[in-house]
Every structure is written in structure tokens, then in C-alpha cells.
Amino acid sequence: MLTLYRRHFSPRTGGYIACAAVFVLTMLPAFALFDGESALRAIQQRGFLTVHTRTSPTIYYEGRRGPAGFEYALARRFADHLGVSLNLKADHHLEDVLPAVRAHGDLGAAGLVLTPTVPGIGFTRPIIEMQPLVVYRRGLNGIQGPEDLVGLEIATLRDAKGAGTSASLRDLQQTYPGLGWKESGELEVADLLAQVENGQLDAAVVFAHQFRVNRLFFKNVERGFTLGRPSSLAWAVPARQSSDLLRQANRFLRGLEQSGELSALVKRYFGHDDYLEYVGTRTFLKHLDSRLPRYRALFQQAARGTGFDWQLLAAVGYQESHWDADAVSPTGVRGLMMLTSPTAREMNVADRRDPAQSIDGGARYLRHLEKRLPDSITGDDRLFMALAAYNVGLGHLYDARDIAQMRGGDPDRWADVREALPLLQQRQWYEKTRHGYARGGEPVIYVRNIRRYHEMLQYVERSRQQFFQLEQNDSDATHSDALMPFDLVPPLN
């Protein structure tokens, strides 16, 4: 019996769920579905491609803006290429993926290292290179080369065949026999980095692109040195399906590479690791003078309609797009306030790239989120949680409040929820929640940045008003009509 999976996403299971079309294929021999030459035909006949994956910021996760992640983006394109829906099985650990592919098919896309000797598995052509990297806890001095790892508490991830980062450590051990480490097939990169951060580990070995994506959330983890030769990321299919499905996957990946789309996706997901960083004062002031004047009146109008401080709304807009009305995110979110398509529809925004509609819609959406919070959350705590929900989604914010309470904190205090949000990146915590994994470190940085931008806007506004008042007082005192050596800057209001 087969169930047709249509494109209806379930955030609770991390996959697409069936929409009731069930067919009993009693007349078709079981082996026919998995015969090498008919596997692709079977996928197209049933209308969906099953992909075994895992939840990780570099692979797949469910964010406020919908499913995301580099390999999710590739898998979705491949399913579209085949003309079928995508059925994600995202509840695997790293070491579980290949056995699941071997036993159930169709495809494994989970940060897998190309290992040609794995029995019963066929791998696609390389997708990207993955360079093993040593990272260590800030404060440990002298971690400059492999010899400095001996005697440290080190850990890495383990896949089904010990490939990838653990293989690099095994190779190194041949030269440094005193080197020891821990391996886990049930943790994720964020779990390792958290243990380095809190002192449970001295160092870890991860892939460089994984650290690049996670580094903002672990300020006490330092980049060390590369280890060994790069591995290749690849997809896996059961060997019995390799003849047609593998050939089609390779054709698809080759086409992405030749068209430049693969390079664009790599740059989109891994090329910028500082998009949530707090920009320098000089850059901010430059944009304040060159961009904000175009939109100041729109922010003030939206503030009058929603009751927010216009400078707060401007700070949100700067964090979202740097006041760029044509901004587009990797996941297709666009406009000055970076509204998703569902949010735009909910807020009756017809054109997300229209600055007036975007600012008005973003302000109303922030107020909508704030009103949905429990009445027990008050004051600045309420504002900061609404801002966090604007970034990560209300469901994940509620999950963080639950975690804060599990840890003995107050779910109504931003300080406690702020500590809980990054735990949504760790399996031991997100498995206990309703909505699952989230890049919980992002809303913490997001709120911090907005608060800083807001403070800077207020500071500049106060400074300009004070300067203007001083000039006026000086002019009144001297009764002089002489030309000033510069143009006077009027107050913003």
C-alpha cells in the first residue's frame, strides 16, 4: 500500500503529510518498485520523492519563513525537476540516515560524506567540498596545530561508516597516538559547539561551513585550524536504485552546477555569516543619512497607526533590510520589512516591495504578534518577545518559554526566554517542544541589534535637536544674519 504525499507541510513532524489519497498496489510485485530500472518510474507514478534528512541549520529546518536549509533547497528543486512532491523524513540522527536509505529509499540528503565503499549505497557526484575544522574554547591558549590537541577533551560527529570529521581525527592519530576524542551519532554541530562554549569540551572538529553558519551563536568558541583534506558532500540512494534514480540525480546536479545556480545557492547559504552582526556605527550613520530620509514619513505614519515608536519601527526595518525596499532573502522573503508571502496576505499587503505597504504591514504584524502574547508578559519584556517572534515565529517563541519554565526560569521574563531560545538548536531540548528545531540564537541577536539601532536613532535625534537648539540660541543672542559655514540640519520630527 502506498500513500500519495501532496505538498502539505507539518511543522510538528518535520515533513510533508499525506492528504488522503491511498492506493493499494496488490498486483505489483514488491521487487518491481525497487528494481534498478523502475525505481525512478515508481517515484513518478506515486507522485512523491522521500528524502531522509536531519534537522540542522546547514541542511534543513523549519523557520518562521517556512522550510529552509541548503540541502532542503536542493531536494525541493530535485523533486520539482522530477515533477513530484517532496516527502521529508527529518527525524534521523546522522548515523541513522544511510541505514534508512538502504532499507526504505529513496534519497539521503543529510550532510553525508561521499564514501564509495559503503555497502548497499550509491552516492551522487560531489555537491560541495567540506573542510574539517578544529574549533576550541576561547581562553585556551596555544591551540595552533595538531600537536596541541593531545590531552584535550575533544568531540566530533560520527556517521554510519566513520567518514568525514571522525576520519580526519583517525588519520591524525596515526601521527599523534596520544590523541583521543569522543564521537556521537546522535548530536548535532550546535550541541558540540554548546559543549565547547560551556566548558564540557575543550575543542571539537566540525566542517568549516557548519561553523560559519553557527559561529554567531557561540561567542566563546574560536576558529582554530583546518584538519586533513576536504571531504565531498553527496546524496545517497540505495544501490538497487542506482541505475536510473542516481543517473537522474547526477544529471540534475550537473545542470545546477553548469547553470551557476548551485554556486548561487552555496553563496546564499554559506557565503555570508555576518548578516545578523551589529553593523559598525559608520555604516549605520551613512545609511541613516542616505536611506532613512526616504522612508521616515512612512515609519512615522505606521507608528501613528499602531502606537509604536517610529524609531523602533525604523530599527526593525534596518535590521531586516538595511532600509532597502528591494531586498530579497535566501528564502524569498522580500521588501523593506521582509514579509513572507503568508504574512503579507494576512496583513493585506499586495506588493511587498512597495515601501509604504511593507512598512505598514510590518508594523501591523508586529502589533498583531504583541497582542497574541499572554497578558502576564508586560513592559519591555512584552516588546522584546514580540520582536523575537517577528524573527523566529510565535510557535518557536512559545517553545522557548516552555523551555525557560522547564529550567526553573520565568517564561514571562525576556532575560529567561533569551537564555532558552538558543537551546532550540540542541536536540535534547527541541525534541521536547511542539514545533521542534529552530535557529534560536538568531532572535537573541536580532532583538539585541534592534535595541542598539533604536538607541542610536534616539541618540542621533537628541544630538541633532540639541545642536539645532544651540544654534538657534546663539543666533538669537547675536541677532546676526550672517551666513553659517554649513547648512543647518532641521529636527527629524
Disulfide bonds with the S-S distance in Angstrom:
none
